[in-house]
Amino acid sequence: MNYPDIDPVIFQLGPLAVHWYGLMYLIGFFGFFWLAKRRIQAGWGNWRVDQLDDLIFYGALGVILGGRVGYVLFYQFSAWLENPLYVFYIHEGGMSFHGGLLGVLAGMALFARKYAQSFWTTTDFIAPMVPIGLGAGRVGNFINNELWGKPTDLPWGIIPPCPVDQICAGLPVHPSQLYEALSEGLLLFILLWVFSQKPRPRMAISGLFLLGYGLFRFLVEFVRVPDAHLNYLALNWVTMGQLLSLPMVGFGGLLLWLAYRSPQSRRRCDRAE
């Protein structure tokens, strides 16, 4: 199957170009806002609709700043050492989910402090809506013709319009971006949304998000081509994405254990606050 002919630019007005990838970010933010508003109106916790503007502002700031800084530190550290201003070269692209996650957590800490909310109450609230943006972002990666997988003979393998590398050139490869859109986006959203429909102990929803994303990302990395300048970090299969996802799996499991370890924690449910 050949890659469909998709122009990454939706339209252009003079020097202003509107890209599909940017639109995916907007879809993620608007999807988050709509679902969060619906959840608040359904009586989830002691949240107010008027807080959503600030919540999205802090979250967006964390995504953009954390995603860019994380990409530079995790994937382009040598380039940053050579030129500290490289972090500002956003026109060259490059965002890291794991960096964005750390940025969002920092933003949520500031938000929680401003509104006198518990940090874990805040992260439990936002966790079910986050996969919308993750899935949309991976669709944007597919449209941008980036982050392809390894060669495959499966019937849904796609031949990219330009060589991924000398081994994959002209061969069908795994559409790993779409695998992530389905797993980290759709499946994780369904899992978290259903799980959070009933009162859960504080930290449980956040823990399930970290555990679910970490596992999905770790598995997809087996069929995804690693960054050329990093290649495999160990054993000819360990990638940077897997290395960064393992702490998420461990910490997510720890949060779930802490959430359910005692009768007192089982009674401390965020939806009842």
C-alpha positions in Angstrom: 0.0 0.0 0.0 1.4 3.4 -1.0 1.3 6.3 1.3 -1.7 8.6 0.4 -0.7 11.9 -1.1 -1.4 14.3 1.7 0.0 17.8 1.7 1.0 18.7 5.3 -0.1 22.3 4.6 -3.9 22.7 4.7 -3.8 26.2 3.1 -1.5 29.2 2.9 -2.2 32.9 3.0 1.0 34.7 2.0 3.7 33.8 4.6 1.1 32.2 6.9 0.8 28.4 6.4 -1.7 26.4 8.3 -0.4 22.8 8.9 -2.3 19.7 9.6 0.0 19.0 12.6 -0.9 22.4 14.2 -4.6 21.5 13.6 -4.1 18.3 15.5 -2.9 20.3 18.5 -6.1 22.4 18.3 -8.2 19.3 18.1 -6.6 17.9 21.2 -7.1 21.2 23.2 -10.7 21.6 22.0 -11.5 18.0 22.6 -10.1 18.3 26.1 -12.2 21.4 26.8 -15.4 19.8 25.6 -15.0 16.6 27.5 -13.8 18.4 30.7 -16.8 20.7 30.5 -19.1 17.8 30.1 -17.5 16.0 33.1 -17.9 19.1 35.3 -21.5 19.5 34.4 -22.1 15.9 35.3 -20.9 16.7 38.8 -17.3 15.4 38.8 -15.7 16.6 42.0 -15.8 20.3 43.0 -14.7 21.7 39.7 -16.2 24.8 38.0 -16.4 25.5 34.3 -14.8 28.9 34.7 -11.6 27.2 35.8 -11.2 25.4 32.4 -9.6 28.4 30.7 -6.8 28.5 33.2 -6.5 24.7 33.3 -6.0 24.6 29.5 -3.6 27.6 29.6 -1.3 25.9 32.1 -1.6 22.6 30.3 -0.8 24.1 26.9 2.2 26.0 28.3 3.5 22.7 29.8 3.0 20.8 26.6 4.8 23.3 24.4 7.7 24.2 26.8 8.1 20.8 28.3 7.8 19.0 24.9 10.4 21.2 23.3 12.9 21.2 26.2 12.4 17.4 26.7 13.1 16.8 23.0 16.3 18.7 23.1 17.5 17.1 26.4 16.4 13.5 25.6 17.0 13.4 21.8 19.3 16.3 20.8 21.5 16.8 23.9 24.7 17.0 21.9 23.3 19.6 19.5 22.2 21.6 22.6 25.7 21.4 24.1 27.2 22.7 20.8 24.6 25.5 20.6 22.5 26.3 23.7 20.2 28.4 21.5 19.1 25.2 19.7 16.2 24.8 22.1 14.6 27.9 20.4 14.9 26.4 16.9 11.3 25.3 16.9 11.1 25.9 13.1 13.2 22.7 12.7 10.6 20.7 14.6 11.0 18.3 17.5 8.7 17.6 20.4 8.9 14.9 23.1 5.9 13.4 24.8 7.8 12.6 27.9 9.1 16.2 28.1 5.6 17.4 27.5 4.3 15.2 30.3 6.8 16.7 32.8 5.8 20.2 31.6 2.1 19.4 32.1 2.7 18.1 35.6 4.5 21.3 36.5 1.7 23.3 35.0 -0.9 21.3 37.0 1.1 21.8 40.2 0.9 25.6 39.6 -2.8 25.4 38.7 -3.6 23.3 41.8 -1.8 25.7 44.0 -3.7 28.7 42.5 -7.1 27.1 43.1 -6.2 25.3 46.3 -6.8 21.9 44.7 -5.0 18.7 45.5 -2.3 17.9 42.9 -3.6 14.3 42.5 -7.2 15.4 42.3 -6.1 17.7 39.4 -4.2 15.0 37.5 -7.0 12.5 38.1 -9.4 14.9 36.5 -7.4 15.6 33.4 -6.0 12.1 32.7 -9.0 10.7 30.8 -9.0 13.6 28.4 -5.3 13.7 27.6 -5.4 10.7 25.1 -7.5 12.8 22.7 -4.5 15.1 22.1 -2.1 12.1 22.0 -4.1 10.4 19.3 -4.5 13.5 17.3 -0.8 14.3 17.5 0.1 10.8 16.2 -2.2 11.3 13.2 -0.3 14.6 12.6 2.9 12.6 12.6 1.4 10.3 9.9 0.4 13.2 7.8 3.9 14.7 8.2 5.4 11.5 6.9 7.5 10.9 10.1 8.2 8.4 12.8 7.7 5.4 10.6 8.1 1.8 11.7 10.2 -1.1 10.5 9.7 -3.1 7.3 6.7 -5.5 7.4 4.9 -7.9 5.1 1.6 -7.4 6.9 -1.2 -6.3 4.5 -1.5 -2.9 6.1 2.1 -2.0 5.6 2.6 1.3 3.9 5.3 2.4 1.5 6.4 5.9 2.6 6.9 8.5 -0.2 10.6 8.9 0.7 13.1 6.4 2.2 13.0 6.0 5.9 16.6 4.6 5.7 18.6 2.5 3.4 17.1 -0.7 4.7 13.5 0.4 4.6 13.7 2.3 1.3 10.9 1.2 -1.1 9.6 -1.4 1.3 6.2 -1.5 3.2 6.7 -0.4 6.8 4.7 -0.5 9.9 2.5 2.7 10.2 3.7 3.0 13.8 2.2 6.5 14.1 -1.2 5.0 13.6 -0.5 2.2 16.1 0.2 4.8 18.6 -2.9 6.8 17.7 -5.0 3.7 18.3 -3.3 2.5 21.4 -2.1 5.7 23.2 -5.1 7.6 21.8 -8.3 5.7 21.3 -7.7 2.6 23.5 -6.2 4.6 26.4 -9.0 7.1 26.2 -11.7 4.4 26.4 -9.9 2.6 29.2 -9.5 5.8 31.3 -13.0 7.1 30.5 -14.7 3.9 31.5 -12.5 3.5 34.6 -13.2 7.0 35.8 -17.0 6.7 35.5 -17.1 5.3 39.0 -15.6 6.9 42.1 -11.9 5.8 42.4 -9.3 6.4 45.1 -7.2 9.5 44.6 -4.1 8.7 42.4 -5.8 5.7 40.8 -6.8 7.3 37.5 -3.4 9.1 37.2 -1.7 5.8 37.9 -3.7 4.0 35.3 -2.8 6.7 32.7 0.9 6.4 33.4 0.8 2.6 33.4 -1.3 2.4 30.2 0.7 4.9 28.2 4.0 3.5 29.3 3.0 -0.1 28.3 1.5 1.0 24.9 4.5 3.1 24.0 7.0 0.4 25.2 5.4 -2.2 22.9 5.1 0.1 19.8 8.8 0.9 20.1 9.5 -2.7 19.0 8.3 -1.9 15.5 9.2 1.7 15.3 12.5 2.9 13.7 14.6 4.6 16.4 16.0 8.0 15.9 19.0 7.7 13.5 21.4 9.7 15.6 20.6 7.7 18.7 19.8 4.2 17.2 19.4 1.5 19.8 20.7 2.2 23.3 21.4 -1.4 24.3 20.9 -5.0 23.3 20.1 -4.0 19.7 16.5 -3.3 20.7 16.2 -0.9 23.6 15.2 2.6 22.4 15.1 6.0 24.1 11.3 5.8 24.0 11.3 2.6 25.9 13.9 3.9 28.4 11.7 6.9 29.1 8.5 4.8 29.3 9.7 2.3 31.9 9.6 4.8 34.8 6.0 5.6 33.8 5.1 1.9 34.0 6.8 1.6 37.4 5.4 4.8 38.9 2.0 4.2 37.5 1.9 0.8 39.1 3.1 2.3 42.4 0.3 4.9 42.3 -2.3 2.3 41.8 -0.9 0.2 44.7 -0.9 3.2 47.0 -4.4 4.2 45.9 -5.8 0.8 46.8 -3.6 -0.3 49.6 -5.9 0.5 52.5 -9.7 0.8 53.3 -9.1 4.5 54.1 -7.7 5.1 50.6 -10.6 3.3 49.0 -13.0 5.7 50.7 -11.0 8.8 49.6 -12.6 9.1 46.1 -12.2 12.2 44.0 -15.7 12.1 42.5 -17.1 12.3 46.0 -15.2 15.5 46.9 
